Amino acid sequence: MKKNSFFMMMALSLMAFMAYGQTTTTYELGVETNLTETSPGSGILASADGKIRTPDATTNYHSSGYGYVFKGGNILELDVASGSTTVRFYGSVYSNGNMDGGTTSGGSDLGSHDVKVSIDKTGTYEYTYLGGATTLYFTFTGSDAYTPKIEVVNTAVTVVKTQVWDFGAEQLDAFLYDNMLDEAAINAWYPGVSPGTSGENLPESFDAGPLNWTGKPSSDRLRTTNTNLTRTDENINGVTGYTGRLYQNGASSSTQRLWTIDLDEDDEITIFMLAQNGVGELHFENTTAGDQNDVVTVGATLQEINFIAKSAGTFKIYDPADKPSYYRIHRKPAEFVTVAVTIDEAAAAGIPSGYTLDFTNRETGKVFSEVVSSGSCNVALPIGHSYDLSLGGANGYVISNGLTFDATNATTTHDVTVAKVDLHTLTGSITGLTDLSKLTLTYEPDPAVNTVYSPIVSINTSAATYSVDLESGVEYTIIAEGVDDYQMSSNTITINATQTTDIDFTAKPLYTVAVNTPDLDATQHAALELTFTNLNDNSYVYSFTNVDAVTLRDGVYTVSYGGLDAYALELALTANLTVNGANTAINLTFNPVTNWSFDDKNIVASDTHYKGLVISGVKNEVAKGHLVAGNSNTIEVSMNPGDKMIVSYYYQANFSIESGTPVIGNSNSTSLIERVEYMYTEATAGTVTLNVLGTTYFTNIQVTPAVAFADTITVGSGKDYLTIKEALVAIAEMDRPNDERVTVLIDPGNYEEMLVINVKNVTLKNASLSPSIAILNKGVDIDANAVRITSYYGQKYNFYSQGPDNKWSAEALAVNKANGYTIYENKEGTGGGSSYWNATVVVAADGFTAENIILENSFNQYISLKESQDVVEAKKSASVPVRPTDYGNTDVQDRSKGYVTQAAAIGIANNTDKVTLNNCRVIGRQDSFYGGSGSRLVVYKGAMMGAVDYIFGGMTAVFYQTDFVLNTSDSSSDAAYITAAQQDSGRGYLMYQCHVKSTIPGVETASQHGSKPGYFGRPWRANTSEVVFLETTIDASTYPGSEGLSLISPEGWTNSLSGESDLMYEYGTIEKAPVDNSANRASWSTVLTAPVLKDGTDAVPFEFTKGNDNWDPISVLVLDVTNPAEAANTVLIKGYNGQIYISNVKSQTKIEVYNITGGVVKTFSTSTDRSFQINNGIYIIKVKNAEGVKVVKVLAH
């Protein structure tokens, strides 16, 4: 039997419970009628009690012996009661694939099993869940899972609950937890402040049950995305899985910025946290007993830290070294189990009376000892821990069986066998070492002897001697650790009596390493300092101030440097150095520094230089990537004639450049980066001084040669620039004092690049005279007139080519391939602004426009050329597949094989304004198109391709006459969810006269069939997220089994992501299939009878785009005329008495009538004069025929 256990949100060790009743429900799947359709045409099979539900399309009845067979992509849902539940699947030797069990759809937190069992029909695999009543999900990947029977065993239990403090007020399963904080409790910390107010810092102190916080007044912060809470801001440092943190804005002192809590002996504290700069030192100190002050180092990424109280008392929890962020704290009261231990002493003749059996907690080191009497003892142990057993007071005797024990509520007995061993004492001197403080010696017996005795070595470091008891006649191998610069002359020994033998060490041979630095002059070379760290043991570090005298022993070393901060130089990414029995050399490349991001090393107030900058009094926070400067601090920057300096800052700023006009910033936001530019006008090189007049947070300083402004530049072979990235760099270097728009004309072709748009008013435009956005050959290729910008990074994987900015780097790829590994971890989610779900294009500046461009993330489409040259590794190899490596492989489109994951084509940062995609194609599958909160954008026509939640985020967006192309695989469970809106307030998405359609099989996708019915979407923020589908045309499905059905399922919306929102609207849907599903939509969604939203707003584009400045790009895009023959068009248009008159028509002419907000009122073609009736108002009429295009504005009254 294969078995997995899961305890909701916590490891098994954090729960204690008592079982007191059990019920078993058996579902005999050998009887076909035991699963029936829930309602005609629903496509869902269910058990008679309704607790099992499974899609009909991937659930086939086989026979009475093998029951039902689940096909690849099937997700079986099972409702379970509260308590401890075991779900047992009976299987077959003919099954093939894996079943993931989870508490969310598609999840695997219950575990994963191979469905092929060893005994046909009666072999089983099972999953265990502990928690409140819920729905469990079992996702099958593979070909066939024959299932004759499913058993559900529920045991009623009493749980000793864990107290939890969550700083986003998230409420965990009440069956398992006491939630000590809710929204009301947190808001009560701020008396007199309206709940949900932002910009408020934490009070000096608060109590939350037994937990007390003492902070620094008006300095520390609650930062949460839960906008129902009073808070400072919504910055949770990009951490996923949590919605809030208590941010400590400074190190702890003895009286401030600390937690206190009263604990009983063996109580457990678990803290989920990180430290701002990655150098945290979290203390857990018993101030009552004074017997405990545990210290754990805390890094800059989220980690789980566990403490156990060795004795009762009042504990302080604090970090005096860094700025910690606390996301969640647990307190679990100790629960004990009494274990009756039986000791077999038959092989232990003469064992002393009164000896003890010692249980050592592996986590805490605490020892629980009991005296053995007449071969037995009873010991009370905290539940949820593992223990190592040993004997006390019985030298010469060992435990030969029962050496370990796991304490649970059910483990009440344990058997131990003890035996006598023939021991002799070995002593001697330790020679050849000058420092024994790190030396450890281990004596490992010959494995062929199969002895259970483990010698314990005693080392007297001051006398340089050792002593150990060894078993007679057994050969031991001596292993020395902590002295890797030395080797032993002999490392085996066998003794048959007490013996004295010295251990002699000699230094390992050293080899010369020649250091070549062609980029440094003699002075710089002399100032260079190098540090070599042993890759396999980073406690071995060798530093050299004279790099011409480097000697190292055999090993593999990483290389770091120092001594050059006075120069604007930095060491390029450098492959590891290998020393292997001979002299060697290393070539070091140093690159000039013209961009200072302050995120690569610690800067303290006493430092005078940083990579060529002359600094005074400033300091940085590496994890935040900013430099903090105060009044009278200075920064001096070297510049050359014709240079431009760009200074970026956020949150607060007050500084001047060369004593000029002060630059003031008061945004109080770390997501809004502001910039100021300075032109160096001197004729000779010199320095420019930034004088700080008040607290300033610098995020970046850059010096570039100033480039003359050009409103148009070109990209392509033989053009101004070869790559789009080079063109963007040039735009950043231009002298554009008013952010003048620059258009980049891009020759058709495939551009495998990752772009960051961080300068305002940039247009990327297809330079073809007949631009296309068509894709070909299963989506691998593009039309000859298309421009495709594409990259291939996706979540759940790491990439050798990924540089420290989370983007593709040729340097990183070369170095990591040489090293054979990467230490960089791909950033998930927004990645603190560096990832946006690995977006190909990140837009972080206002006014960006793309015209006739394909924006793609190929990760779920095909293996691109660059990916085929990369090394791609799964973060968790057990749960995600190995990716193909051959260029053009489209297997990665198949969700049933586990390939499809989050991978964005475009990511728009928070508060990025006036973004326009004009007739573009966005290609992805899961999470394709992200727009952050406060961003405003318009997508005009074009095609948006994706599957799961593929248009997502808190943006305000209008999609105008755009195709939504459901880019799903042939897997029956691979359905599309067009939207996952996340607005907390304000407007959301307006899908205006758009078209829901399928990909073209074999052309745009490798699928053999068109898409199956999907959904308009599912709210990512309950209650407040908004999506409006207005006058949507929906094609019919051609997917087998769904032929003729609407591509949007009858329900239309689901609440499976974050709940329900009645701001999910639909109006005027046009079905190509012979159906009307308006009456079947989700009950919580809203089907409008008129195009007016619940707040009385008209559902028109302008109401979504207008903001505070009446931005109305739709009217401009609708009327965009590029045909130069306009003046030759002789068709006449007039409005009079409620009629529009079209005259002087000489050839076939297309007429398009728009209202003033850009909405299409009427379209038709005619070859003769005609008129038509129209309501009073102002209209834009576009006329197109062989003579050209003509646009007029007409008043009808």
Helices and strands as residue ranges (DSSP letters): E 2-7, G 12-14, E 16-28, G 32-34, E 36-37, E 44-46, E 52-55, G 56-58, E 59-63, E 67-70, E 75-80, E 83-90, E 96-102, E 111-114, E 124-131, E 134-147, E 149-160, E 162-166, E 177-179, H 183-187, E 205-208, E 211-214, E 221-224, E 244-247, E 258-263, E 268-275, E 280-286, E 293-298, E 303-308, E 313-318, E 324-332, E 336-347, E 356-361, E 367-371, E 376-382, E 386-392, E 397-401, E 404-406, E 413-420, E 423-431, E 440-445, G 447-449, E 458-460, E 465-471, E 476-481, E 486-488, E 492-493, E 499-500, E 503-507, E 511-516, H 522-527, E 529-534, E 541-544, E 550-552, E 555-562, E 569-571, E 577-579, E 584-587, E 590-592, E 595-596, E 609-610, E 613-616, E 619-621, E 626-629, E 634-639, E 643-650, E 653-657, E 663-665, E 674-679, E 686-694, E 696-705, E 712-715, H 724-733, E 742-746, E 749-752, E 755-757, E 762-766, E 775-776, G 777-779, E 781-782, E 787-791, E 797-799, H 810-819, G 831-833, E 841-843, E 849-851, E 854-857, G 858-860, H 865-868, E 872-874, G 891-893, G 895-897, E 906-908, E 915-918, E 921-923, E 929-931, E 936-940, E 943-946, E 951-953, E 956-960, E 963-966, E 977-981, E 989-992, E 995-998, E 1015-1017, E 1027-1030, E 1033-1034, E 1064-1067, E 1070-1071, G 1078-1080, E 1086-1087, H 1101-1105, H 1113-1118, G 1124-1128, E 1132-1136, E 1139-1143, E 1149-1155, E 1160-1166, E 1170-1173, E 1177-1185, E 1188-1196
